[in-house]
Amino acid sequence: MTELFDIEESKSPRLNWMDRHCIKVSPPGKERSQILHHWNLWMAYQHEGDFIRASAYGQAEDDAITSLANKLGLRLWNEE
């Protein structure tokens, strides 16, 4: 026995909400534009297949997700 309790692994409400609305988050990095890397901004985006439908940015991961939700008129995972 390697676990204290034998509990099935499950996603958090936030991750389920992100999956349901096709939202992903990207940390600041060199692969994105120099401006975003310079400002050290997180990017949240809603995708449809290989296409990005909408995006928003923030100083932290939650800021970017909240900005995108507001932009799209979505209620957050803790407001549903």
Backbone as a chain_set.jsonl record, in Angstrom:
{"seq": "MTELFDIEESKSPRLNWMDRHCIKVSPPGKERSQILHHWNLWMAYQHEGDFIRASAYGQAEDDAITSLANKLGLRLWNEE", "coords": {"N": [[0.84, -1.178, 0.0], [0.746, 2.071, -1.023], [-0.497, 4.45, -0.652], [-2.176, 6.562, 1.685], [-4.933, 6.676, 1.773], [-7.21, 4.97, -0.309], [-8.183, 6.562, -2.789], [-9.925, 7.634, -5.626], [-8.389, 9.414, -8.26], [-9.136, 12.761, -9.213], [-10.147, 15.626, -11.184], [-9.81, 19.097, -10.335], [-12.443, 21.5, -9.544], [-11.868, 23.866, -10.941], [-10.149, 23.009, -13.065], [-11.917, 21.291, -14.4], [-13.824, 23.191, -15.24], [-12.223, 24.748, -16.962], [-11.648, 22.832, -18.95], [-14.262, 22.336, -19.912], [-14.867, 24.795, -21.098], [-12.934, 24.986, -23.007], [-10.433, 26.206, -22.383], [-7.104, 27.192, -22.016], [-3.898, 27.76, -20.435], [-0.959, 29.682, -20.671], [2.329, 30.023, -19.552], [4.557, 32.854, -18.971], [7.07, 33.163, -21.449], [9.914, 32.565, -23.613], [9.144, 31.717, -26.114], [6.927, 33.087, -26.893], [5.848, 36.399, -27.943], [8.266, 39.063, -27.763], [7.427, 41.296, -26.338], [5.415, 40.379, -24.541], [6.964, 38.546, -23.107], [8.833, 40.258, -22.001], [7.228, 41.779, -20.31], [6.443, 39.823, -18.632], [3.983, 38.336, -18.649], [1.144, 36.2, -18.147], [-0.792, 34.115, -20.312], [-4.1, 33.441, -21.091], [-6.214, 31.427, -23.022], [-8.893, 30.703, -25.259], [-9.608, 27.931, -27.153], [-10.37, 26.5, -30.349], [-10.104, 23.666, -31.742], [-7.216, 23.881, -33.599], [-7.146, 26.597, -33.501], [-7.044, 29.809, -31.957], [-9.597, 31.322, -30.312], [-10.128, 33.422, -28.534], [-8.264, 35.546, -26.335], [-6.541, 36.519, -23.318], [-4.638, 38.417, -20.934], [-2.506, 38.442, -17.993], [-0.933, 39.326, -14.855], [-0.618, 37.158, -13.206], [-1.457, 33.633, -13.288], [-4.175, 33.148, -12.535], [-5.182, 35.751, -12.854], [-5.092, 36.09, -15.635], [-6.89, 34.092, -16.467], [-9.258, 34.972, -15.248], [-9.577, 37.45, -16.52], [-10.018, 36.59, -19.159], [-12.395, 35.125, -18.837], [-14.141, 37.198, -18.089], [-14.048, 38.708, -20.431], [-15.287, 36.963, -22.217], [-17.735, 36.718, -21.096], [-18.264, 34.714, -19.234], [-19.192, 32.841, -16.334], [-17.187, 32.258, -13.492], [-15.557, 29.219, -12.269], [-16.064, 29.005, -9.548], [-18.355, 30.375, -9.217], [-20.507, 29.244, -10.364]], "CA": [[0.0, 0.0, 0.0], [1.563, 3.268, -1.135], [-1.334, 5.61, -0.353], [-2.84, 6.519, 2.971], [-6.314, 6.327, 1.455], [-7.393, 4.527, -1.68], [-9.157, 7.485, -3.356], [-9.783, 7.84, -7.072], [-7.899, 10.735, -8.64], [-10.104, 13.53, -9.987], [-9.753, 17.001, -11.484], [-10.393, 20.145, -9.507], [-13.517, 22.226, -10.229], [-11.267, 24.831, -11.87], [-9.697, 22.3, -14.264], [-13.127, 20.851, -15.122], [-14.379, 24.394, -15.867], [-11.341, 25.093, -18.082], [-11.891, 21.83, -20.004], [-15.602, 22.543, -20.455], [-14.881, 26.005, -21.913], [-11.774, 24.903, -23.921], [-9.494, 27.256, -21.983], [-5.76, 26.773, -21.619], [-3.071, 28.847, -19.915], [0.445, 29.599, -21.062], [3.165, 30.893, -18.718], [5.478, 33.716, -19.717], [8.17, 32.384, -22.005], [10.625, 33.127, -24.759], [8.534, 31.322, -27.383], [5.921, 34.087, -27.256], [6.418, 37.667, -28.39], [9.212, 39.719, -26.856], [6.706, 42.229, -25.472], [4.811, 39.624, -23.451], [8.032, 37.986, -22.292], [9.427, 41.371, -21.264], [6.3, 42.16, -19.242], [6.255, 38.642, -17.796], [2.544, 38.133, -18.564], [0.513, 34.923, -18.438], [-1.82, 34.203, -21.341], [-5.186, 32.457, -21.086], [-6.838, 31.476, -24.338], [-9.933, 29.735, -25.59], [-9.249, 27.369, -28.459], [-11.292, 25.651, -31.103], [-9.159, 22.903, -32.557], [-5.895, 24.51, -33.618], [-7.307, 28.05, -33.579], [-7.34, 30.552, -30.737], [-10.792, 32.148, -30.508], [-10.023, 34.627, -27.71], [-7.161, 35.465, -25.385], [-6.414, 37.604, -22.342], [-3.344, 38.379, -20.269], [-2.501, 38.885, -16.61], [0.329, 39.207, -14.115], [-0.604, 35.805, -12.649], [-2.3, 32.687, -14.024], [-5.583, 33.425, -12.221], [-5.549, 37.041, -13.455], [-5.326, 35.867, -17.064], [-8.122, 33.315, -16.606], [-10.37, 35.844, -14.872], [-9.734, 38.428, -17.6], [-10.628, 35.912, -20.306], [-13.781, 34.82, -18.482], [-14.878, 38.461, -18.178], [-14.119, 39.064, -21.849], [-16.222, 36.045, -22.874], [-19.01, 36.728, -20.386], [-18.424, 33.437, -18.542], [-19.102, 32.814, -14.881], [-16.04, 31.465, -13.068], [-15.844, 27.903, -11.716], [-16.55, 29.122, -8.168], [-19.578, 31.186, -9.254], [-21.582, 28.461, -11.004]], "C": [[0.884, 1.241, 0.0], [0.81, 4.538, -0.775], [-1.943, 5.442, 1.023], [-4.297, 6.097, 2.792], [-6.387, 5.919, -0.008], [-8.523, 5.346, -2.308], [-8.862, 7.661, -4.841], [-9.336, 9.271, -7.358], [-8.949, 11.455, -9.474], [-9.583, 14.948, -10.187], [-10.444, 17.971, -10.531], [-11.555, 20.799, -10.259], [-12.979, 23.232, -11.252], [-10.823, 24.152, -13.165], [-10.876, 21.762, -15.074], [-13.754, 22.017, -15.867], [-13.554, 24.786, -17.094], [-11.534, 24.112, -19.24], [-13.23, 22.071, -20.692], [-15.658, 23.745, -21.397], [-13.682, 26.087, -22.873], [-10.771, 26.012, -23.646], [-8.186, 26.622, -21.538], [-4.984, 27.999, -21.165], [-1.628, 28.601, -20.316], [1.26, 30.541, -20.178], [4.019, 31.81, -19.58], [6.642, 32.879, -20.238], [8.746, 33.02, -23.241], [9.958, 32.783, -26.089], [7.452, 32.29, -27.819], [6.628, 35.403, -27.582], [7.322, 38.29, -27.327], [8.503, 40.669, -25.893], [6.119, 41.482, -24.282], [5.868, 39.025, -22.544], [8.644, 39.079, -21.425], [8.538, 41.776, -20.085], [5.981, 41.005, -18.31], [4.773, 38.336, -17.574], [2.145, 36.693, -18.869], [-0.531, 35.14, -19.518], [-2.831, 33.077, -21.135], [-5.861, 32.565, -22.44], [-7.887, 30.385, -24.473], [-9.642, 29.241, -26.998], [-10.405, 26.585, -29.053], [-10.425, 24.89, -32.094], [-7.783, 23.535, -32.454], [-5.957, 26.036, -33.598], [-7.624, 28.655, -32.215], [-8.5, 31.489, -31.033], [-10.695, 33.464, -29.747], [-8.857, 34.442, -26.76], [-7.191, 36.676, -24.461], [-5.122, 37.377, -21.567], [-3.454, 38.87, -18.831], [-1.15, 38.668, -15.97], [0.502, 37.811, -13.514], [-1.56, 34.931, -13.465], [-3.785, 32.974, -13.789], [-6.057, 34.745, -12.812], [-5.89, 36.873, -14.932], [-6.632, 35.111, -17.284], [-9.34, 34.182, -16.301], [-10.631, 36.883, -15.959], [-10.415, 37.807, -18.813], [-12.096, 35.593, -20.027], [-14.644, 36.074, -18.577], [-15.082, 38.869, -19.632], [-15.176, 38.238, -22.582], [-17.601, 36.027, -22.212], [-19.308, 35.42, -19.664], [-18.392, 33.631, -17.032], [-17.94, 31.905, -14.515], [-16.499, 30.158, -12.416], [-16.414, 27.991, -10.316], [-17.803, 29.987, -8.079], [-20.769, 30.414, -9.829], [-22.423, 27.735, -9.969]], "O": [[1.681, 1.439, 0.917], [1.421, 5.594, -0.611], [-2.196, 4.325, 1.474], [-4.824, 5.28, 3.547], [-5.685, 6.483, -0.847], [-9.669, 4.9, -2.359], [-7.712, 7.816, -5.253], [-9.849, 10.22, -6.766], [-9.583, 10.849, -10.338], [-8.702, 15.412, -9.463], [-11.518, 17.691, -9.999], [-11.647, 20.67, -11.479], [-13.577, 23.421, -12.311], [-11.092, 24.664, -14.252], [-10.837, 21.775, -16.304], [-14.176, 21.857, -17.012], [-14.111, 25.117, -18.14], [-11.578, 24.531, -20.397], [-13.319, 22.016, -21.919], [-16.402, 23.732, -22.378], [-13.441, 27.131, -23.479], [-10.311, 26.682, -24.57], [-8.168, 25.648, -20.786], [-5.358, 29.132, -21.467], [-1.142, 27.471, -20.302], [0.93, 31.721, -20.06], [4.186, 31.572, -20.776], [7.138, 31.991, -19.543], [8.14, 33.907, -23.844], [10.176, 33.473, -27.085], [7.09, 32.318, -28.995], [7.853, 35.499, -27.505], [7.143, 38.055, -26.132], [8.936, 40.827, -24.751], [6.3, 41.899, -23.138], [5.687, 38.997, -21.327], [8.94, 38.855, -20.251], [9.032, 42.078, -18.998], [5.31, 41.198, -17.295], [4.352, 38.102, -16.441], [2.73, 36.047, -19.739], [-1.096, 36.228, -19.628], [-2.46, 31.908, -21.021], [-6.06, 33.666, -22.953], [-7.782, 29.307, -23.888], [-9.452, 30.034, -27.92], [-11.283, 26.085, -28.349], [-10.062, 25.408, -33.15], [-7.247, 23.705, -31.359], [-4.92, 26.696, -33.672], [-8.375, 28.082, -31.425], [-8.398, 32.352, -31.905], [-11.126, 34.504, -30.245], [-8.499, 33.316, -26.417], [-7.782, 37.709, -24.776], [-4.583, 36.27, -21.553], [-4.37, 39.617, -18.487], [-0.322, 37.915, -16.482], [1.625, 37.339, -13.334], [-2.372, 35.441, -14.237], [-4.563, 33.035, -14.741], [-7.21, 34.856, -13.228], [-6.863, 37.448, -15.419], [-7.398, 35.449, -18.186], [-10.339, 34.127, -17.018], [-11.785, 37.164, -16.281], [-11.287, 38.424, -19.425], [-12.945, 35.776, -20.899], [-15.761, 36.017, -19.091], [-16.162, 39.322, -20.012], [-15.874, 38.748, -23.459], [-18.526, 35.391, -22.716], [-20.472, 35.053, -19.499], [-17.66, 34.477, -16.517], [-17.731, 30.881, -15.166], [-17.667, 30.005, -12.056], [-17.189, 27.118, -9.925], [-18.263, 30.297, -6.98], [-21.904, 30.887, -9.78], [-23.368, 27.031, -10.325]]}, "num_chains": 1, "name": "protein.A"}
